[in-house]
């Protein structure tokens, strides 16, 4: 079938004895009629892969005989109705790939015959109700991935003793991995990547002997990699990358199969046998013996010398110069003849504040880890050939340069103009917003970047965005008894056009200052206009320029090149551009109190991304 148009309300007049409703994989649009609740003997409803919009009607709870309900891959919005818990006969519930928001209803815990529950790829937030983990009938799949769920995993997860696949990846979940998860001994697929989990891998994981695939990458996990992974006979792939694991990498089993184990981004791992690009554990042990004080960022990394930097940059050749900032220059180069290029930030210590910037960046990067933060590889704290102090940081190299170069190509190297389409701009905005939400709300001490601007947003080969340059960053102290939390702005610098107005009145720094900078950045991405453009004079700025056109004349001030791939420009303006502009304006309000938090900003941009994605799929 290839059905189009809306589903008529007269569907509720079909035979009450009807058992199955199959409308899967069509182009039916509009809302789901509430009259569907009249078909009380339905046991199967497949309405997935359509273009349905609006809320899930609460009357669907009248279908007490439902065993299969699939509303996935539509454009449904609003909250999942609490009354869905009345469908106690459900075996299979799939609501993934919509724009559903709000929390997961705890009433789903009443659906004690569920085998599959898939709520992935929505905008759900809040904690996961513990009652969900008490549904011991869940045997095939529990997928809550790609949402904005937060908080810890309840110990009740141990009740899922029959579960085959658990996916909670790409959320904001935190805390330690509960030991009770080891009781789920039938698990074959475990996906927990891209969250904020910390602590070590539970010893109880030794019971998960049937596991086939495990991904716990891009978290804040630490400790040693357990030896028992080597004894898993069913394990085909395990991803441990981008955590804080240390110690020796186990040998044997899956660890001896090329490409089966991913461990990149764990700087403290070592090996007991010589392996290319992996340090020997004996080197790490010797270093630990020599340490008599707490580690800083550059004490636990392999240090390099001034001579190494000179060689890597070909004597600081102008051909390798890729950027400059307030406190120095950035070069690309190759260290020790390694294959991958790196970016080397060299601090000009003759400039007042440069040394403090070096220390601030080291301190900030020592305490944070996020998939969209530029990764520091090593550090150079040495002397040059004249005996003067020399300091440099070495980062992963971003081949697509900075966002600044893409937004304002005329200011950079000549050649074919770089163009960012709308989808890329939304993805970049979401990447940056995700980092700022992490810095403000997920770190033990909130971290304020203080210099968010396009030149500090770097892009990799896949155009994923990475936030860089923490030379002005400040940790926001948590007020304790006797602790002075005020921070003077006398020495604080930033970038004209992105500094929040309250900083000019010498108010203390806050997370809302970063929100302002993000708002300006977002408006710049939408309009293609820099906040320091010469057209902004006589008291006008980028915010007021956009605000005057919003919303009816927004089309007159946006960067037209980003819409060249869009088929229905009018609809895209309405469903994507206008909401994006609204976010940019709210973030860049003059009063800090009127600006939203970055968590809310993330949720709203994610909805816009999903809307655009759904429109492209039509």
C-alpha positions as semicolon CSV with decimal commas, in nm:
position;residue;x (nm);y (nm);z (nm)
1;X;0,000;0,000;0,000
2;X;0,098;0,362;-0,047
3;X;-0,174;0,550;0,140
4;X;-0,169;0,930;0,170
5;X;-0,372;1,193;0,353
6;X;-0,523;1,195;0,700
7;X;-0,673;0,903;0,883
8;X;-1,050;0,980;0,899
9;X;-1,226;0,999;1,232
10;X;-1,476;0,752;1,094
11;X;-1,220;0,481;1,163
12;X;-1,391;0,454;1,499
13;X;-1,701;0,322;1,321
14;X;-1,530;0,013;1,187
15;X;-1,642;-0,324;1,319
16;X;-1,588;-0,352;1,690
17;X;-1,489;-0,715;1,636
18;X;-1,181;-0,616;1,428
19;X;-0,864;-0,769;1,572
20;X;-0,582;-0,617;1,366
21;X;-0,511;-0,273;1,216
22;X;-0,215;-0,270;0,974
23;X;-0,123;0,075;0,835
24;X;0,254;0,035;0,848
25;X;0,490;0,199;0,595
26;X;0,259;0,449;0,425
27;X;0,247;0,828;0,406
28;X;-0,054;0,885;0,626
29;X;-0,033;1,224;0,798
30;X;-0,224;1,430;1,048
31;X;-0,328;1,328;1,399
32;X;-0,428;0,984;1,516
33;X;-0,807;1,012;1,561
34;X;-0,916;0,963;1,923
35;X;-1,202;0,754;1,787
36;X;-0,953;0,470;1,748
37;X;-1,031;0,398;2,111
38;X;-1,372;0,264;2,002
39;X;-1,214;-0,048;1,845
40;X;-1,189;-0,221;2,179
41;X;-1,114;-0,570;2,051
42;X;-0,798;-0,477;1,862
43;X;-0,498;-0,684;1,965
44;X;-0,258;-0,553;1,698
45;X;-0,199;-0,193;1,584
46;X;0,084;-0,127;1,338
47;X;0,087;0,242;1,242
48;X;0,464;0,286;1,231
49;X;0,663;0,441;0,945
50;X;0,408;0,706;0,853
51;X;0,382;1,083;0,896
52;X;0,141;1,102;1,189
53;X;0,161;1,421;1,397
54;X;0,012;1,543;1,722
55;X;-0,020;1,359;2,052
56;X;-0,079;0,994;2,121
57;X;-0,454;0,998;2,199
58;X;-0,533;0,904;2,557
59;X;-0,825;0,696;2,427
60;X;-0,575;0,437;2,306
61;X;-0,583;0,315;2,665
62;X;-0,934;0,181;2,592
63;X;-0,781;-0,094;2,379
64;X;-0,738;-0,334;2,670
65;X;-0,679;-0,632;2,442
66;X;-0,375;-0,479;2,268
67;X;-0,075;-0,710;2,245
68;X;0,124;-0,524;1,976
69;X;0,135;-0,143;1,949
70;X;0,376;0,017;1,702
71;X;0,366;0,395;1,650
72;X;0,738;0,426;1,572
73;X;0,901;0,648;1,308
74;X;0,634;0,916;1,288
75;X;0,626;1,283;1,391
76;X;0,430;1,238;1,712
77;X;0,479;1,501;1,982
78;X;0,373;1,565;2,339
79;X;0,401;1,327;2,630
80;X;0,341;0,955;2,648
81;X;-0,001;0,936;2,821
82;X;0,000;0,789;3,170
83;X;-0,304;0,584;3,071
84;X;-0,083;0,368;2,852
85;X;-0,024;0,165;3,166
86;X;-0,380;0,034;3,127
87;X;-0,266;-0,181;2,833
88;X;-0,167;-0,467;3,059
89;X;-0,175;-0,728;2,778
90;X;0,101;-0,556;2,577
91;X;0,389;-0,772;2,459
92;X;0,543;-0,523;2,219
93;X;0,546;-0,141;2,250
94;X;0,743;0,063;1,995
95;X;0,729;0,443;2,010
96;X;1,083;0,512;1,883
97;X;1,176;0,775;1,626
98;X;0,923;1,045;1,717
99;X;0,942;1,382;1,894
100;X;0,790;1,267;2,222
101;X;0,887;1,471;2,527
102;X;0,839;1,471;2,902
103;X;0,916;1,179;3,126
104;X;0,871;0,805;3,089
105;X;0,540;0,718;3,260
106;X;0,592;0,505;3,569
107;X;0,258;0,343;3,484
108;X;0,439;0,139;3,217
109;X;0,544;-0,078;3,508
110;X;0,189;-0,216;3,504
111;X;0,254;-0,371;3,161
112;X;0,397;-0,685;3,313
113;X;0,381;-0,892;2,995
114;X;0,607;-0,670;2,783
115;X;0,882;-0,841;2,588
116;X;0,987;-0,537;2,383
117;X;0,988;-0,171;2,495
118;X;1,145;0,075;2,252
119;X;1,129;0,449;2,330
120;X;1,455;0,543;2,153
121;X;1,522;0,857;1,948
122;X;1,280;1,092;2,117
123;X;1,326;1,389;2,352
124;X;1,232;1,215;2,675
125;X;1,385;1,356;2,992
126;X;1,401;1,299;3,365
127;X;1,502;0,982;3,543
128;X;1,412;0,628;3,437
129;X;1,129;0,504;3,665
130;X;1,248;0,211;3,874
131;X;0,922;0,031;3,792
132;X;1,040;-0,010;3,431
133;X;1,322;-0,230;3,555
134;X;1,080;-0,449;3,749
135;X;0,917;-0,576;3,427
136;X;1,089;-0,916;3,437
137;X;0,899;-1,027;3,126
138;X;1,119;-0,798;2,912
139;X;1,315;-1,053;2,714
140;X;1,390;-0,921;2,366
141;X;1,469;-0,552;2,397
142;X;1,464;-0,248;2,623
143;X;1,580;0,051;2,419
144;X;1,576;0,397;2,578
145;X;1,871;0,535;2,378
146;X;1,907;0,878;2,218
147;X;1,698;1,077;2,462
148;X;1,779;1,324;2,741
149;X;1,729;1,088;3,034
150;X;1,929;1,170;3,346
151;X;2,008;1,038;3,690
152;X;2,137;0,699;3,797
153;X;2,033;0,350;3,690
154;X;1,821;0,202;3,971
155;X;1,936;-0,122;4,136
156;X;1,607;-0,272;4,014
157;X;1,779;-0,326;3,678
158;X;1,881;-0,662;3,821
159;X;1,520;-0,779;3,775
160;X;1,567;-0,796;3,397
161;X;1,689;-1,153;3,419
162;X;1,541;-1,253;3,082
163;X;1,657;-0,953;2,877
164;X;1,856;-1,003;2,556
165;X;1,932;-0,639;2,462
166;X;1,961;-0,329;2,681
167;X;2,033;0,006;2,515
168;X;2,050;0,325;2,722
169;X;2,317;0,500;2,516
170;X;2,331;0,868;2,422
171;X;2,156;1,009;2,726
172;X;2,269;1,206;3,032
173;X;2,273;0,916;3,274
174;X;2,527;0,937;3,553
175;X;2,648;0,765;3,867
176;X;2,810;0,424;3,885
177;X;2,708;0,117;3,689
178;X;2,500;-0,083;3,937
179;X;2,640;-0,420;4,037
180;X;2,288;-0,562;3,998
181;X;2,324;-0,538;3,620
182;X;2,541;-0,849;3,644
183;X;2,228;-1,046;3,736
184;X;2,098;-1,004;3,379
185;X;2,283;-1,315;3,270
186;X;2,094;-1,359;2,941
187;X;2,216;-1,025;2,806
188;X;2,377;-1,049;2,462
189;X;2,384;-0,680;2,366
190;X;2,466;-0,400;2,610
191;X;2,485;-0,037;2,491
192;X;2,567;0,227;2,753
193;X;2,791;0,460;2,552
194;X;2,781;0,840;2,549
195;X;2,661;0,902;2,903
196;X;2,831;1,029;3,219
197;X;2,883;0,702;3,407
198;X;3,176;0,692;3,645
199;X;3,352;0,444;3,870
200;X;3,481;0,102;3,771
201;X;3,329;-0,186;3,577
202;X;3,141;-0,399;3,834
203;X;3,295;-0,735;3,919
204;X;2,947;-0,881;3,875
205;X;2,991;-0,838;3,497
206;X;3,188;-1,163;3,514
207;X;2,848;-1,335;3,512
208;X;2,756;-1,192;3,170
209;X;2,919;-1,483;2,990
210;X;2,675;-1,479;2,697
211;X;2,742;-1,121;2,596
212;X;2,807;-1,072;2,222
213;X;2,849;-0,694;2,196
214;X;2,924;-0,442;2,469
215;X;2,970;-0,066;2,428
216;X;3,048;0,145;2,734
217;X;3,257;0,405;2,549
218;X;3,251;0,783;2,599
219;X;3,180;0,786;2,969
220;X;3,394;0,874;3,273
221;X;3,466;0,515;3,378
222;X;3,795;0,441;3,551
223;X;3,996;0,161;3,710
224;X;4,150;-0,137;3,538
225;X;3,993;-0,333;3,251
226;X;3,876;-0,662;3,410
227;X;4,064;-0,977;3,312
228;X;3,739;-1,174;3,291
229;X;3,654;-1,014;2,955
230;X;3,923;-1,235;2,803
231;X;3,727;-1,545;2,908
232;X;3,405;-1,443;2,731
233;X;3,368;-1,696;2,449
234;X;3,066;-1,531;2,285
235;X;3,202;-1,176;2,284
236;X;3,257;-1,038;1,931
237;X;3,326;-0,672;2,005
238;X;3,377;-0,455;2,311
239;X;3,415;-0,076;2,299
240;X;3,589;0,077;2,602
241;X;3,718;0,388;2,427
242;X;3,724;0,742;2,565
243;X;3,707;0,669;2,935
244;X;3,968;0,696;3,210
245;X;4,076;0,332;3,236
246;X;4,430;0,265;3,356
247;X;4,668;-0,025;3,411
248;X;4,760;-0,310;3,182
249;X;4,536;-0,413;2,894
250;X;4,445;-0,782;2,946
251;X;4,578;-1,044;2,708
252;X;4,414;-1,351;2,558
253;X;4,065;-1,416;2,426
254;X;3,905;-1,121;2,248
255;X;4,206;-0,900;2,331
256;X;4,414;-1,102;2,085
257;X;4,166;-1,053;1,798
258;X;4,252;-0,757;1,575
259;X;3,982;-0,490;1,575
260;X;3,761;-0,664;1,831
261;X;3,849;-0,431;2,120
262;X;3,835;-0,049;2,105
263;X;4,041;0,128;2,374
264;X;4,130;0,465;2,216
265;X;4,114;0,772;2,438
266;X;4,228;0,601;2,760
267;X;4,559;0,776;2,821
268;X;4,661;0,569;3,124
269;X;4,643;0,224;2,967
270;X;4,962;0,034;2,908
271;X;5,085;-0,309;2,800
272;X;5,324;-0,564;2,940
273;X;5,443;-0,665;2,595
274;X;5,570;-0,428;2,322
275;X;5,281;-0,313;2,102
276;X;5,292;-0,028;1,855
277;X;5,159;0,303;1,999
278;X;5,098;0,151;2,344
279;X;5,336;0,245;2,629
280;X;5,493;-0,026;2,841
281;X;5,354;-0,058;3,192
282;X;5,705;-0,048;3,337
283;X;5,729;0,314;3,221
284;X;5,407;0,404;3,401
285;X;5,520;0,228;3,721
286;X;5,850;0,416;3,726
287;X;5,663;0,743;3,679
288;X;5,425;0,669;3,966
289;X;5,716;0,597;4,198
290;X;5,862;0,937;4,121
291;X;5,542;1,127;4,189
292;X;5,530;1,286;4,531
293;X;5,233;1,517;4,476
294;X;4,888;1,496;4,317
295;X;4,887;1,466;3,941
296;X;4,811;1,757;3,717
297;X;4,716;1,721;3,355
298;X;5,070;1,744;3,224
299;X;5,230;1,523;3,492
300;X;5,062;1,199;3,387
301;X;5,115;1,243;3,015
302;X;5,417;1,158;2,811
303;X;5,610;1,483;2,804
304;X;5,778;1,618;2,495
305;X;6,064;1,864;2,462
306;X;6,112;2,195;2,290
307;X;6,323;2,011;2,034
308;X;6,030;1,780;1,958
309;X;5,807;2,083;1,894
310;X;6,064;2,249;1,668
311;X;6,092;1,931;1,462
312;X;5,716;1,871;1,449
313;X;5,642;2,221;1,318
314;X;5,941;2,233;1,080
315;X;6,098;2,512;1,286
316;X;5,765;2,691;1,331
317;X;5,719;2,720;0,957
318;X;5,453;2,967;0,846
319;X;5,324;2,691;0,617
320;X;5,218;2,501;0,929
321;X;5,057;2,798;1,105
322;X;4,684;2,733;1,128
323;X;4,567;2,989;1,382
324;X;4,647;3,255;1,638
325;X;4,488;3,379;1,956
326;X;4,531;3,617;2,246
327;X;4,814;3,420;2,401
328;X;4,997;3,255;2,115
329;X;4,993;3,061;1,791
330;X;4,863;2,722;1,675
331;X;5,059;2,504;1,433
332;X;4,991;2,168;1,276
333;X;5,265;1,909;1,275
334;X;5,377;1,551;1,322
335;X;5,528;1,430;1,647
336;X;5,795;1,161;1,631
337;X;5,708;1,074;1,273
338;X;5,362;0,947;1,370
339;X;5,106;0,911;1,094
340;X;4,839;1,141;1,237
341;X;4,883;1,517;1,238
342;X;4,840;1,711;1,561
343;X;4,762;2,071;1,652
344;X;5,025;2,240;1,868
345;X;4,925;2,547;2,069
346;X;5,233;2,749;2,162
347;X;5,195;3,009;2,437
348;X;5,369;3,346;2,407
349;X;5,477;3,382;2,768
350;X;5,582;3,745;2,709
351;X;5,212;3,834;2,696
352;X;5,059;3,911;3,034
353;X;4,817;3,634;3,129
354;X;4,962;3,372;2,893
355;X;5,107;3,159;3,173
356;X;4,782;3,179;3,365
357;X;4,598;3,076;3,050
358;X;4,823;2,769;3,016
359;X;4,760;2,668;3,376
360;X;4,384;2,732;3,344
361;X;4,360;2,518;3,032
362;X;4,554;2,235;3,196
363;X;4,337;2,251;3,507
364;X;4,013;2,256;3,309
365;X;4,106;1,971;3,076
366;X;4,228;1,759;3,367
367;X;3,878;1,754;3,512
368;X;3,648;1,721;3,213
369;X;3,575;1,466;2,942
370;X;3,310;1,484;2,672
371;X;3,284;1,346;2,321
372;X;3,268;1,700;2,177
373;X;3,565;1,845;2,363
374;X;3,896;1,870;2,179
375;X;4,117;1,599;2,322
376;X;4,457;1,697;2,460
377;X;4,729;1,447;2,367
378;X;5,034;1,572;2,553
379;X;5,207;1,881;2,687
380;X;5,541;2,056;2,665
381;X;5,661;2,250;2,971
382;X;6,025;2,309;2,898
383;X;6,279;2,575;2,796
384;X;6,381;2,689;2,451
385;X;6,736;2,705;2,317
386;X;6,793;3,038;2,492
387;X;6,690;2,899;2,829
388;X;6,356;3,086;2,838
389;X;6,041;2,912;2,960
390;X;5,844;2,738;2,685
391;X;5,494;2,595;2,716
392;X;5,276;2,423;2,459
393;X;4,973;2,196;2,445
394;X;4,925;1,926;2,181
395;X;4,573;1,846;2,067
396;X;4,409;1,620;1,813
397;X;4,414;1,792;1,475
398;X;4,081;1,892;1,323
399;X;4,113;1,872;0,942
400;X;3,807;2,086;0,871
401;X;3,937;2,380;1,067
402;X;3,719;2,613;1,271
403;X;3,356;2,714;1,241
404;X;3,484;3,067;1,183
405;X;3,647;2,957;0,856
406;X;3,320;2,807;0,733
407;X;3,096;3,097;0,833
408;X;3,327;3,369;0,703
409;X;3,539;3,209;0,427
410;X;3,623;3,544;0,266
411;X;3,837;3,624;0,567
412;X;4,053;3,315;0,522
413;X;4,244;3,127;0,253
414;X;4,137;3,173;-0,108
415;X;3,982;2,884;-0,291
416;X;3,645;2,714;-0,325
417;X;3,397;2,864;-0,081
418;X;3,308;2,649;0,217
419;X;2,933;2,605;0,259
420;X;2,747;2,472;0,561
421;X;2,396;2,345;0,493
422;X;2,116;2,371;0,748
423;X;2,152;2,014;0,872
424;X;2,522;2,065;0,942
425;X;2,456;2,391;1,127
426;X;2,194;2,228;1,347
427;X;2,428;1,937;1,424
428;X;2,707;2,177;1,515
429;X;2,474;2,380;1,737
430;X;2,362;2,061;1,913
431;X;2,721;1,942;1,962
432;X;2,822;2,274;2,119
433;X;2,507;2,295;2,331
434;X;2,571;1,941;2,456
435;X;2,922;2,038;2,569
436;X;2,799;2,351;2,747
437;X;2,524;2,154;2,922
438;X;2,789;1,906;3,037
439;X;3,023;2,181;3,163
440;X;2,744;2,365;3,346
441;X;2,532;2,078;3,478
442;X;2,723;1,750;3,472
443;X;3,067;1,838;3,612
444;X;3,134;1,807;3,985
445;X;3,211;2,180;3,983
446;X;3,039;2,379;3,706
447;X;3,290;2,507;3,452
448;X;3,239;2,834;3,265
449;X;3,417;2,853;2,930
450;X;3,417;3,235;2,909
451;X;3,526;3,251;2,544
452;X;3,275;3,069;2,328
453;X;3,300;3,188;1,966
454;X;3,329;3,036;1,614
455;X;3,709;3,026;1,609
456;X;3,701;2,808;1,921
457;X;3,465;2,555;1,759
458;X;3,664;2,301;1,557
459;X;3,531;2,050;1,303
460;X;3,651;1,697;1,231
461;X;3,631;1,502;0,906
462;X;3,264;1,419;0,968
463;X;3,185;1,783;1,055
464;X;3,126;1,697;1,421
465;X;3,195;2,004;1,637
466;X;3,449;2,020;1,919
467;X;3,480;2,301;2,173
468;X;3,837;2,418;2,231
469;X;4,044;2,686;2,411
470;X;3,985;2,675;2,785
471;X;4,248;2,939;2,858
472;X;3,989;3,170;3,017
473;X;3,778;2,898;3,176
474;X;3,678;2,927;3,540
475;X;3,535;2,669;3,777
476;X;3,228;2,799;3,956
477;X;3,292;2,729;4,322
478;X;3,018;2,571;4,527
479;X;2,961;2,786;4,834
480;X;3,088;2,622;5,151
481;X;3,113;2,766;5,499
482;X;3,391;3,022;5,511
483;X;3,455;3,010;5,137
484;X;3,458;3,326;4,931
485;X;3,278;3,255;4,605
486;X;3,309;3,596;4,448
487;X;3,537;3,622;4,148
488;X;3,667;3,950;4,012
489;X;3,643;4,014;3,642
490;X;3,928;4,263;3,648
491;X;4,161;4,027;3,463
492;X;3,897;3,843;3,266
493;X;3,920;3,876;2,892
494;X;3,690;3,753;2,624
495;X;3,600;3,832;2,268
496;X;3,419;4,147;2,163
497;X;3,066;4,069;2,048
498;X;3,037;3,750;2,253
499;X;3,096;3,888;2,604
500;X;2,767;3,917;2,797
501;X;2,670;4,275;2,887
502;X;2,670;4,208;3,262
503;X;3,046;4,136;3,249
504;X;3,095;4,493;3,134
505;X;2,929;4,602;3,458
506;X;3,185;4,395;3,651
507;X;2,938;4,136;3,771
508;X;3,075;3,795;3,868
509;X;3,095;3,527;3,604
510;X;2,814;3,273;3,574
511;X;2,692;2,996;3,348
512;X;2,442;3,243;3,202
513;X;2,740;3,428;3,055
514;X;2,821;3,124;2,843
515;X;2,452;3,099;2,747
516;X;2,472;3,454;2,611
517;X;2,781;3,369;2,405
518;X;2,608;3,060;2,271
519;X;2,305;3,268;2,172
520;X;2,523;3,508;1,975
521;X;2,704;3,214;1,817
522;X;2,372;3,055;1,713
523;X;2,244;3,380;1,560
524;X;2,573;3,413;1,373
525;X;2,536;3,060;1,234
526;X;2,182;3,139;1,116
527;X;2,249;3,481;0,964
528;X;2,610;3,444;0,853
529;X;2,674;3,786;1,013
530;X;2,951;3,838;1,266
531;X;2,857;4,030;1,584
532;X;3,149;4,264;1,511
533;X;3,036;4,338;1,157
534;X;3,065;4,706;1,062
535;X;2,691;4,728;1,003
536;X;2,633;4,700;1,378
537;X;2,680;5,062;1,487
538;X;2,486;5,327;1,674
539;X;2,397;5,092;1,958
540;X;2,269;4,806;1,742
541;X;2,403;4,454;1,775
542;X;2,339;4,112;1,623
543;X;2,060;4,037;1,873
544;X;1,867;4,359;1,797
545;X;1,928;4,317;1,423
546;X;1,765;3,972;1,430
547;X;1,498;4,068;1,681
548;X;1,368;4,346;1,454
549;X;1,313;4,096;1,171
550;X;1,170;3,817;1,388
551;X;0,950;3,639;1,303
552;X;0,777;3,773;0,990
553;X;1,087;3,902;0,812
554;X;1,329;3,637;0,929
555;X;1,377;3,519;0,572
556;X;1,539;3,854;0,493
557;X;1,826;3,818;0,742
558;X;1,920;3,447;0,727
559;X;2,222;3,312;0,538
560;X;2,059;3,191;0,212
561;X;2,330;2,936;0,128
562;X;2,223;2,705;0,413
563;X;1,884;2,643;0,248
564;X;2,012;2,537;-0,091
565;X;1,946;2,167;-0,018
566;X;1,593;2,224;0,114
567;X;1,301;2,134;-0,112
568;X;1,023;2,306;0,086
569;X;1,187;2,628;0,206
570;X;0,862;2,770;0,348
571;X;0,804;2,467;0,571
572;X;1,170;2,459;0,673
573;X;1,153;2,824;0,776
574;X;0,845;2,753;0,987
575;X;0,953;2,428;1,152
576;X;1,331;2,476;1,185
577;X;1,466;2,826;1,121
578;X;1,209;3,019;1,325
579;X;1,250;2,790;1,630
580;X;1,631;2,816;1,600
581;X;1,617;3,195;1,586
582;X;1,385;3,195;1,887
583;X;1,647;2,996;2,084
584;X;1,928;3,229;1,975
585;X;1,729;3,536;2,080
586;X;1,630;3,393;2,417
587;X;1,989;3,292;2,495
588;X;2,124;3,638;2,408
589;X;1,879;3,841;2,616
590;X;2,036;4,132;2,804
591;X;1,919;4,009;3,144
592;X;2,083;3,682;3,260
593;X;1,759;3,585;3,435
594;X;1,575;3,576;3,103
595;X;1,817;3,330;2,946
596;X;1,737;2,956;2,953
597;X;1,970;2,689;3,085
598;X;2,178;2,484;2,842
599;X;1,988;2,166;2,928
600;X;1,667;2,319;2,799
601;X;1,851;2,453;2,493
602;X;1,981;2,104;2,411
603;X;1,633;1,955;2,428
604;X;1,488;2,219;2,197
605;X;1,765;2,191;1,937
606;X;1,733;1,812;1,938
607;X;1,362;1,848;1,855
608;X;1,448;2,077;1,565
609;X;1,707;1,828;1,440
610;X;1,452;1,547;1,447
611;X;1,195;1,761;1,267
612;X;1,440;1,836;0,986
613;X;1,546;1,472;0,967
614;X;1,184;1,359;0,938
615;X;1,117;1,612;0,661
616;X;1,416;1,481;0,463
617;X;1,287;1,125;0,501
618;X;0,955;1,203;0,336
